[in-house]
């Protein structure tokens, strides 16, 4: 009886290794220091104990040491071969321009640990978004300043200008509070939301009008009329900040009301 031979399954063709597409965008890039524009500023270009330069490779599952070498294609030490030519990375007047041909430097800066901490890549869209945010905060601050009560405006300006506010007219205070809101909107908003600012101002004006007085050592406040002590300033605190906090206590509230009456 004739037996049929079993056919062997056809051998599978070896899988073709997946070739990753190079998505790097070739273009000139500009970088700038986030804080200040010194004449020159150098960022680390190789890994050291003092300045560790490593980047976590999610695909490989470990940190890889970075090094910028002008004669190497790769920025990873474990892929560099032979002698390496190192070069300083220097920002001049806060700016670093890198041509599209310097891909290895651009890739190095893209993975540098100081990116977005010490320096940042110039991005028109990001910059426009930041500028819109800044303008919105500025507009909010100036709108608040234009509607602000003159006494509150004086209190905020006193934080910045000190006792010179006392001799300013209402128009000058209105002008300067608008300028302050425009030039430093975030600080203006912080001060406008700080309930102690007005209380500090009342204390300062009360001292200027000789209603209460601050001792020569800045350690206590008392009534100017009879030297009766009102409160002791805690050690290492600003006396007017301490007075503002005291005004919110049961005893301080009564003194605050009395001072307000005397100032009217």
Rosetta silent file (secondary structure, phi, psi, omega in degrees, C-alpha in Angstrom):
SEQUENCE: XXXXXXXXXXXXXXXXXXXXXXXXXXXXXXXXXXXXXXXXXXXXXXXXXXXXXXXXXXXXXXXXXXXXXXXXXXXXXXXXXXXXXXXXXXXXXXXXXXXXXXXXXXXXXXXXXXXXXXXXXXXXXXXXXXXXXXXXXXXXXXXXXXXXXXXXXXXXXXXXXXXXXXXXXXXXXXXXXXXXXXXXXXXXXXXXXXXXXXXXXXXXXXXXXXXXXXXXXXXXXXXXXXXXXXXXXXXXXXXXXXXXXXXXXXXXXXXXXXXXXXXX
SCORE:     score description
SCORE:     0.000 S_00000001
   1 L     0.000  130.599 -174.624    0.000    0.000    0.000 S_00000001
   2 L   -81.691  128.663  178.212    1.445    3.315   -1.074 S_00000001
   3 L  -101.169  143.028  179.633    1.880    5.921    1.703 S_00000001
   4 L   -88.538  133.094  177.516    1.718    9.660    1.065 S_00000001
   5 L   -74.752  137.321  178.015    4.600   11.751    2.284 S_00000001
   6 L   -75.620  133.942  179.374    3.624   14.573    4.608 S_00000001
   7 L   -77.708  131.040  176.835    4.448   17.971    3.218 S_00000001
   8 L   -76.190  139.294  178.788    6.752   20.039    5.362 S_00000001
   9 L   -62.489  141.366 -179.506    5.472   23.527    6.126 S_00000001
  10 L   -64.244  137.172  179.846    7.176   26.191    4.059 S_00000001
  11 L   -67.020  136.975  179.974    9.862   28.039    5.944 S_00000001
  12 L   -75.189  139.719  176.808    8.901   31.582    6.923 S_00000001
  13 L   -68.658  141.061  179.570   10.911   34.370    5.399 S_00000001
  14 L   -59.764  139.287 -178.128   12.965   36.233    7.974 S_00000001
  15 L   -64.088  137.093  178.211   11.205   39.351    9.239 S_00000001
  16 L   -77.184  122.421 -179.104   12.442   42.546    7.669 S_00000001
  17 L   -59.971  136.745 -178.736   13.837   44.779   10.397 S_00000001
  18 L   -71.707  126.810  179.139   11.777   47.904   10.832 S_00000001
  19 L   -96.888  119.188 -178.766   13.602   50.985    9.651 S_00000001
  20 L   -75.709  134.419 -179.943   12.738   54.032   11.701 S_00000001
  21 L   -75.648  135.543  178.515   11.928   57.100    9.703 S_00000001
  22 L   -78.535  111.567 -176.829   14.134   60.104   10.417 S_00000001
  23 L  -100.666    7.121 -177.661   11.716   62.800   11.566 S_00000001
  24 L   -64.518  132.196  179.391   14.356   65.416   12.406 S_00000001
  25 L   -92.588  116.459  179.809   13.479   68.817   10.934 S_00000001
  26 L   -80.643  113.640  177.682   16.501   70.446    9.326 S_00000001
  27 L  -163.511  156.881  174.149   16.399   74.171   10.039 S_00000001
  28 L   -68.153  139.940 -179.884   18.446   76.922   11.629 S_00000001
  29 E  -129.502  145.640  178.144   17.639   77.223   15.333 S_00000001
  30 E  -119.810  141.714 -179.133   18.199   79.985   17.851 S_00000001
  31 E  -127.057  152.181 -179.460   18.502   79.566   21.604 S_00000001
  32 E  -142.358  150.993  176.656   18.460   82.154   24.388 S_00000001
  33 E   -73.329  137.486 -176.137   19.226   82.292   28.101 S_00000001
  34 L   -71.630  -38.549 -178.526   16.064   82.478   30.176 S_00000001
  35 L  -119.927  115.767  174.779   17.471   84.867   32.783 S_00000001
  36 L    78.698  167.340  179.228   19.740   87.730   31.796 S_00000001
  37 L  -136.497   70.455  179.305   22.052   88.310   28.871 S_00000001
  38 L   -64.912  161.720 -179.158   25.668   88.160   30.102 S_00000001
  39 L   -55.456  -46.634  174.489   28.469   88.900   27.649 S_00000001
  40 E  -141.957  146.626  175.878   29.302   85.188   27.514 S_00000001
  41 E  -147.014  124.832 -178.032   27.814   82.124   29.181 S_00000001
  42 E  -106.577  131.667  175.953   29.066   78.554   28.700 S_00000001
  43 E  -103.184  152.020 -179.168   26.915   75.483   29.295 S_00000001
  44 L   -58.903  139.614 -179.911   28.405   72.023   30.012 S_00000001
  45 L  -116.699   -1.191  176.205   29.151   69.984   26.890 S_00000001
  46 E  -147.522  157.221 -177.130   30.233   66.699   28.510 S_00000001
  47 L   -71.948  128.625  173.615   29.225   64.584   31.481 S_00000001
  48 L  -139.501  169.270  178.016   31.080   65.239   34.748 S_00000001
  49 L   -64.652  -36.363 -179.244   30.374   64.594   38.410 S_00000001
  50 L   -73.480  -40.216 -179.934   29.761   68.316   38.911 S_00000001
  51 L  -124.520   83.083 -179.734   27.558   68.677   35.824 S_00000001
  52 L   -67.039  124.535  178.148   25.906   65.315   35.093 S_00000001
  53 L  -116.960   93.519  178.424   24.733   65.170   31.471 S_00000001
  54 E  -133.742  154.490  179.301   22.539   62.116   30.995 S_00000001
  55 E  -134.257  129.941 -178.509   19.316   61.476   29.108 S_00000001
  56 E   -77.941  120.527  178.286   16.854   58.696   29.857 S_00000001
  57 E   -93.075  106.146 -176.482   16.290   56.530   26.778 S_00000001
  58 L   -63.720  -33.058 -179.679   12.761   55.112   27.156 S_00000001
  59 L   -70.361  -40.741 -178.877   13.339   52.508   24.438 S_00000001
  60 L   -85.968  -22.717  176.398   16.530   51.147   25.982 S_00000001
  61 L    83.232   20.631  177.349   15.298   51.638   29.538 S_00000001
  62 E  -153.333  167.277  179.834   18.333   53.393   30.998 S_00000001
  63 E   -81.242  140.259 -179.682   20.121   56.736   31.188 S_00000001
  64 E  -118.845  139.135 -178.140   22.701   57.464   28.523 S_00000001
  65 E   -75.579  134.312 -179.596   25.676   59.765   28.881 S_00000001
  66 E  -100.827  147.217  173.884   25.704   62.815   26.594 S_00000001
  67 E  -157.455  130.449  177.925   28.746   64.469   25.028 S_00000001
  68 L   -92.360  114.739  177.286   28.999   67.099   22.294 S_00000001
  69 E  -128.071  126.915 -174.385   31.853   66.273   19.901 S_00000001
  70 L   -67.977  -20.259 -177.269   32.179   68.119   16.597 S_00000001
  71 L  -102.931   15.501 -179.517   33.660   65.090   14.804 S_00000001
  72 L  -123.219  143.585  176.853   30.948   62.612   15.857 S_00000001
  73 L   -76.468  -36.907 -176.376   27.462   62.052   14.419 S_00000001
  74 L   -92.147  150.884  176.224   26.008   60.785   17.681 S_00000001
  75 L   -97.033   -2.861 -179.607   25.619   62.767   20.896 S_00000001
  76 E   -95.132  130.976 -178.053   25.678   59.567   22.986 S_00000001
  77 H   -59.108  -37.702 -176.441   29.028   58.480   24.411 S_00000001
  78 H   -72.173   -5.598  177.500   28.198   54.783   23.902 S_00000001
  79 H  -111.467   -7.965 -179.174   27.845   55.387   20.140 S_00000001
  80 L   -82.537  143.914 -176.517   30.897   57.587   19.642 S_00000001
  81 L  -129.263  146.072  175.778   34.037   55.973   18.271 S_00000001
  82 L    71.798 -162.835  179.361   37.696   56.916   18.207 S_00000001
  83 L   -67.812  143.515  179.455   39.138   60.249   19.202 S_00000001
  84 L  -115.379  144.636  177.464   36.595   62.958   19.962 S_00000001
  85 L  -107.972  108.699 -177.579   36.915   66.675   19.320 S_00000001
  86 E   -88.872  153.294  179.743   35.217   68.614   22.098 S_00000001
  87 L  -147.107  140.825  177.752   34.068   72.209   21.800 S_00000001
  88 L   -68.585  147.395  175.239   32.653   74.739   24.259 S_00000001
  89 E  -108.627  108.542 -170.753   29.010   75.783   23.820 S_00000001
  90 E  -118.582  127.829  171.201   28.940   79.537   24.385 S_00000001
  91 E   -90.158  126.125  177.206   25.992   81.941   24.471 S_00000001
  92 E  -104.026  120.701 -176.011   27.065   85.441   23.412 S_00000001
  93 L    53.745   36.999  175.398   24.957   88.218   24.930 S_00000001
  94 L    83.191    3.304 -174.585   22.417   85.557   25.877 S_00000001
  95 E  -124.325  142.687  173.241   22.013   84.163   22.325 S_00000001
  96 E  -134.783  117.338  178.648   23.242   81.017   20.556 S_00000001
  97 E  -102.309  128.542 -177.915   22.575   80.565   16.818 S_00000001
  98 E  -124.899  119.760 -179.406   22.987   77.042   15.440 S_00000001
  99 L   -69.492  157.062 -178.968   22.889   76.353   11.692 S_00000001
 100 L   -62.331  -25.932  179.055   20.879   73.424   10.304 S_00000001
 101 L   -69.426  -19.452 -179.793   24.121   71.737    9.264 S_00000001
 102 L   -91.775   58.180 -175.751   25.085   71.407   12.954 S_00000001
 103 H   -59.974  -41.537 -176.537   22.543   68.692   13.620 S_00000001
 104 H   -62.605  -36.731  177.383   24.545   67.010   16.382 S_00000001
 105 H   -68.786  -41.798  178.345   24.703   70.268   18.364 S_00000001
 106 H   -62.423  -41.700  178.404   20.968   70.863   17.889 S_00000001
 107 H   -66.051  -37.863  178.162   20.204   67.307   19.041 S_00000001
 108 H   -62.178  -44.820  179.799   22.544   67.754   21.999 S_00000001
 109 H   -67.751  -30.391  179.639   20.735   70.953   23.033 S_00000001
 110 H   -66.932  -28.523 -177.812   17.358   69.228   22.577 S_00000001
 111 H  -108.123    1.438 -177.285   18.320   66.643   25.226 S_00000001
 112 L   -64.676  134.115 -179.587   20.469   68.855   27.452 S_00000001
 113 L   -60.788  -22.264 -179.278   19.343   68.809   31.135 S_00000001
 114 L   -85.279   -5.185  179.763   19.565   72.627   31.283 S_00000001
 115 E   -61.179  134.388 -178.754   17.030   73.054   28.453 S_00000001
 116 L    65.978    8.817  173.119   14.010   75.096   29.620 S_00000001
 117 L  -118.111  -52.826  177.312   15.833   75.752   32.911 S_00000001
 118 L   -99.676  -40.605 -178.880   18.914   77.758   31.882 S_00000001
 119 E  -134.883  167.058 -178.647   18.190   78.202   28.175 S_00000001
 120 E  -146.898  148.401  175.098   15.292   77.768   25.772 S_00000001
 121 E   -80.001  137.121  178.306   14.853   77.359   22.037 S_00000001
 122 L   -70.641  121.888  179.995   13.235   80.317   20.328 S_00000001
 123 L  -131.054  118.033 -175.380    9.783   79.262   19.144 S_00000001
 124 H   -59.732  -39.969 -178.105    7.544   81.837   17.482 S_00000001
 125 H   -68.377  -46.003  178.876    4.324   80.078   18.495 S_00000001
 126 H   -62.609  -42.132  179.795    5.407   79.620   22.105 S_00000001
 127 H   -62.268  -43.484  179.536    6.668   83.198   22.215 S_00000001
 128 H   -62.222  -40.790  178.773    3.377   84.505   20.814 S_00000001
 129 H   -63.123  -43.768  178.244    1.447   82.472   23.410 S_00000001
 130 H   -62.885  -41.042 -178.585    3.635   83.859   26.207 S_00000001
 131 H   -66.347  -38.990  177.456    3.209   87.408   24.916 S_00000001
 132 H   -62.411  -43.513  178.238   -0.589   87.026   24.774 S_00000001
 133 H   -61.505  -42.407  178.696   -0.546   85.780   28.370 S_00000001
 134 H   -63.387  -42.116  179.923    1.634   88.710   29.456 S_00000001
 135 H   -66.504  -36.662  179.039   -0.648   91.211   27.712 S_00000001
 136 H   -66.076  -41.342  177.709   -3.740   89.687   29.304 S_00000001
 137 H   -65.155  -41.554  179.240   -2.191   89.961   32.793 S_00000001
 138 H   -62.304  -43.306  179.359   -1.119   93.528   32.045 S_00000001
 139 H   -63.470  -43.085  178.241   -4.630   94.428   30.860 S_00000001
 140 H   -60.226  -44.146 -179.055   -6.180   92.858   33.961 S_00000001
 141 H   -65.870  -43.253 -177.673   -3.815   94.782   36.223 S_00000001
 142 H   -69.918  -34.680  175.888   -4.360   98.124   34.483 S_00000001
 143 H   -64.017  -42.376  178.649   -8.150   97.709   34.534 S_00000001
 144 H   -65.026  -39.455 -179.718   -7.977   97.012   38.273 S_00000001
 145 H   -66.128  -39.809 -177.801   -5.682  100.008   38.786 S_00000001
 146 H   -66.935  -27.236 -178.734   -7.964  102.382   36.853 S_00000001
 147 L   -98.804    1.625 -172.434  -10.945  101.429   39.037 S_00000001
 148 L   -76.315  140.677  174.169   -9.012  101.326   42.310 S_00000001
 149 L   -60.146  141.681 -174.308   -9.902  103.542   45.258 S_00000001
 150 H   -61.877  -34.518  179.313   -7.292  106.264   45.753 S_00000001
 151 H   -68.385  -37.893  178.399   -6.537  105.170   49.340 S_00000001
 152 H   -69.233  -39.700  177.861   -5.911  101.583   48.215 S_00000001
 153 H   -61.572  -40.804  178.026   -3.731  102.837   45.357 S_00000001
 154 H   -62.467  -39.765 -179.565   -1.730  104.881   47.847 S_00000001
 155 H   -62.753  -41.887  179.982   -1.294  101.804   50.038 S_00000001
 156 H   -68.725  -43.807 -179.561    0.116   99.768   47.144 S_00000001
 157 H   -64.487  -31.285 -179.450    2.402  102.552   45.955 S_00000001
 158 H   -63.792  -30.884  176.608    3.744  103.019   49.456 S_00000001
 159 H   -61.699  -37.696 -176.936    5.122   99.470   49.302 S_00000001
 160 H   -87.832  -41.537 -169.800    7.154  100.498   46.234 S_00000001
 161 H  -104.714  -13.088 -179.992    7.869  104.192   46.842 S_00000001
 162 H    74.186 -150.156 -172.240    7.853  104.521   50.623 S_00000001
 163 H   -69.647  -12.280  179.359    7.011  107.777   52.404 S_00000001
 164 H   -63.168  -18.669  178.965    7.344  109.893   49.213 S_00000001
 165 H   -63.375  -29.132 -175.840    3.738  108.894   48.439 S_00000001
 166 H   -57.153  -37.991 -176.142    2.590  111.207   51.244 S_00000001
 167 H   -89.047    2.837 -177.561    3.410  114.359   49.244 S_00000001
 168 L   -85.312  144.450  176.120    1.814  113.097   46.002 S_00000001
 169 L   -78.248  168.823  179.254   -1.451  114.493   44.672 S_00000001
 170 H   -61.069  -39.924  178.725   -4.395  112.249   43.765 S_00000001
 171 H   -63.645  -39.786  179.518   -3.603  112.664   40.057 S_00000001
 172 H   -66.616  -39.903  178.222    0.022  111.660   40.637 S_00000001
 173 H   -64.308  -42.585 -179.681   -1.052  108.590   42.608 S_00000001
 174 H   -62.941  -42.558  179.129   -3.508  107.632   39.849 S_00000001
 175 H   -63.657  -48.113 -174.641   -0.820  108.033   37.193 S_00000001
 176 H   -70.128  -30.876  178.475    1.827  106.105   39.112 S_00000001
 177 H   -70.523  -34.042  175.777   -0.486  103.226   40.035 S_00000001
 178 H   -67.848  -41.948  178.099   -1.338  102.775   36.344 S_00000001
 179 H   -64.945  -38.726  178.653    2.349  102.850   35.412 S_00000001
 180 H   -65.248  -44.071  179.240    3.135  100.362   38.168 S_00000001
 181 H   -63.296  -34.443 -179.667    0.352   98.013   37.002 S_00000001
 182 H   -73.185  -43.247 -173.953    1.664   98.243   33.437 S_00000001
 183 H   -80.893  -29.655 -177.978    5.351   97.680   34.247 S_00000001
 184 L  -141.149   66.331 -173.172    4.923   94.991   36.926 S_00000001
 185 H   -61.372  -37.162 -177.738    1.404   93.541   36.608 S_00000001
 186 H   -66.496  -43.656  177.742    2.049   90.322   38.548 S_00000001
 187 H   -65.576  -40.602  178.319    3.410   92.143   41.609 S_00000001
 188 H   -57.782  -46.874 -178.985    0.587   94.686   41.381 S_00000001
 189 H   -63.845  -39.738  177.573   -2.034   91.898   41.387 S_00000001
 190 H   -60.951  -45.434 -179.501   -0.318   90.194   44.335 S_00000001
 191 H   -67.990  -37.613  179.714   -0.344   93.427   46.327 S_00000001
 192 H   -65.235  -27.775  179.608   -3.930   94.205   45.330 S_00000001
 193 L   -93.971    0.578 -179.824   -5.003   90.817   46.717 S_00000001
 194 L   -93.096  108.644 -176.368   -2.993   91.222   49.922 S_00000001
 195 L   -65.144  -20.563 -178.628   -5.382   92.371   52.641 S_00000001
 196 H   -78.146  -15.096 -177.958   -2.471   93.463   54.836 S_00000001
 197 H   -60.863  -46.584 -179.794   -1.325   96.139   52.382 S_00000001
 198 H   -66.582  -38.957 -179.690   -4.082   98.563   53.407 S_00000001
 199 H   -65.081  -40.513  175.719   -3.585   97.800   57.087 S_00000001
 200 H   -59.419  -43.282 -177.268    0.170   98.485   56.739 S_00000001
 201 H   -63.378  -42.076  178.201   -0.607  101.773   55.028 S_00000001
 202 H   -60.165  -41.946  179.154   -2.952  102.876   57.822 S_00000001
 203 H   -63.093  -43.624 -179.446   -0.206  102.133   60.337 S_00000001
 204 H   -64.694  -45.071 -179.753    2.393  104.114   58.382 S_00000001
 205 H   -64.442  -36.816  179.065    0.048  107.095   57.888 S_00000001
 206 H   -64.017  -38.567  177.108   -0.862  106.993   61.578 S_00000001
 207 H   -68.752  -41.843  179.768    2.825  107.251   62.507 S_00000001
 208 H   -63.093  -31.597 -179.557    3.374  110.064   59.971 S_00000001
 209 L   -93.670   10.187  176.016    0.424  111.960   61.493 S_00000001
 210 L    59.354   36.076  174.268    1.715  111.398   65.021 S_00000001
 211 L   -88.795  -44.942  170.549   -1.306  109.378   66.099 S_00000001
 212 E  -124.683  166.932  178.844    0.805  106.398   67.098 S_00000001
 213 E  -138.098  149.834  178.172    4.580  106.133   67.276 S_00000001
 214 E  -101.960  131.581 -178.005    7.169  103.480   66.652 S_00000001
 215 L   -63.301  158.807 -177.463    9.975  103.170   69.200 S_00000001
 216 L   -60.199  -28.378  179.367   13.507  104.008   68.146 S_00000001
 217 L   -92.362    8.069  178.738   14.536  100.354   68.206 S_00000001
 218 L    59.808   29.077 -176.265   11.527   99.367   66.031 S_00000001
 219 L  -106.721  -10.851 -177.903   10.347   96.973   68.751 S_00000001
 220 E  -156.937  155.189  173.678    7.043   98.508   69.870 S_00000001
 221 E  -114.552  147.022  177.897    4.128  100.809   68.973 S_00000001
 222 E  -148.443  164.770  174.708    2.397  103.150   71.385 S_00000001
 223 E   -68.886  136.506 -179.766   -0.120  106.005   71.414 S_00000001
 224 L   -72.364  -27.994 -174.879    1.648  109.274   70.676 S_00000001
 225 L   -72.883  -36.091 -175.423   -0.654  111.225   73.024 S_00000001
 226 L  -133.680    6.294  179.297    0.092  109.331   76.243 S_00000001
 227 L    64.247   14.404  178.127    2.870  106.821   75.399 S_00000001
 228 L   -69.724  127.011 -176.352    0.601  103.905   76.287 S_00000001
 229 E   -68.791  135.120  179.286    2.075  100.812   74.705 S_00000001
 230 E   -98.986  -51.838 -178.668   -0.093   99.139   72.065 S_00000001
 231 E  -158.243  156.868  177.239    1.926   96.106   70.927 S_00000001
 232 E  -102.549  134.285  179.798    5.390   94.596   70.836 S_00000001
 233 L   -78.740  122.722  177.592    6.925   93.770   67.474 S_00000001
 234 L   -57.547  150.026 -176.712    8.008   90.098   67.316 S_00000001
 235 L   -59.249  137.352  173.802   11.732   89.605   66.848 S_00000001
 236 L    66.783   24.581  175.791   13.029   89.812   63.253 S_00000001
 237 L  -113.739  149.646  173.310    9.694   90.993   61.792 S_00000001
 238 L   -64.940  128.609 -174.909    8.975   94.151   59.827 S_00000001
 239 H   -58.675  -39.291 -178.239    7.244   96.455   62.355 S_00000001
 240 H   -76.045  -28.757  173.419    4.473   97.546   59.984 S_00000001
 241 H   -67.842  -40.523  177.966    3.791   93.981   58.839 S_00000001
 242 H   -65.798  -39.455  178.967    3.516   92.982   62.500 S_00000001
 243 H   -64.835  -41.382  178.928    1.224   95.950   63.182 S_00000001
 244 H   -60.758  -41.886  177.941   -1.019   94.990   60.230 S_00000001
 245 H   -66.477  -37.894 -179.876   -1.367   91.452   61.624 S_00000001
 246 H   -67.725  -33.808  178.384   -2.096   92.854   65.106 S_00000001
 247 L   -57.773  -20.564 -177.682   -4.842   95.106   63.715 S_00000001
 248 L   -92.138   -1.254  175.947   -6.790   91.890   62.954 S_00000001
 249 L   -83.996  167.909 -179.122   -6.789   90.736   66.586 S_00000001
 250 H   -58.281  -45.125  179.414   -9.648   91.584   68.984 S_00000001
 251 H   -70.032  -41.188 -177.006   -7.606   94.288   70.721 S_00000001
 252 H   -67.080  -32.399 -179.884   -6.082   95.560   67.483 S_00000001
 253 H   -60.225  -42.416 -179.527   -9.433   95.989   65.719 S_00000001
 254 H   -65.510  -39.928  177.497  -10.541   98.581   68.281 S_00000001
 255 H   -65.540  -42.242  179.415   -7.268  100.483   67.917 S_00000001
 256 H   -59.686  -44.014  179.451   -7.574  100.338   64.118 S_00000001
 257 H   -63.266  -40.034  179.217  -11.109  101.810   64.257 S_00000001
 258 H   -65.068  -41.980  179.504   -9.913  104.567   66.538 S_00000001
 259 H   -63.787  -43.665  179.349   -6.992  105.403   64.209 S_00000001
 260 H   -57.777  -40.690  178.400   -9.319  105.502   61.184 S_00000001
 261 H   -64.317  -42.002 -178.584  -11.556  108.026   62.959 S_00000001
 262 H   -68.453  -27.095 -178.355   -8.572  110.216   63.849 S_00000001
 263 H   -80.804  -16.648 -177.574   -7.329  110.142   60.218 S_00000001
 264 L   -78.226    0.000    0.000  -10.656  111.392   58.789 S_00000001
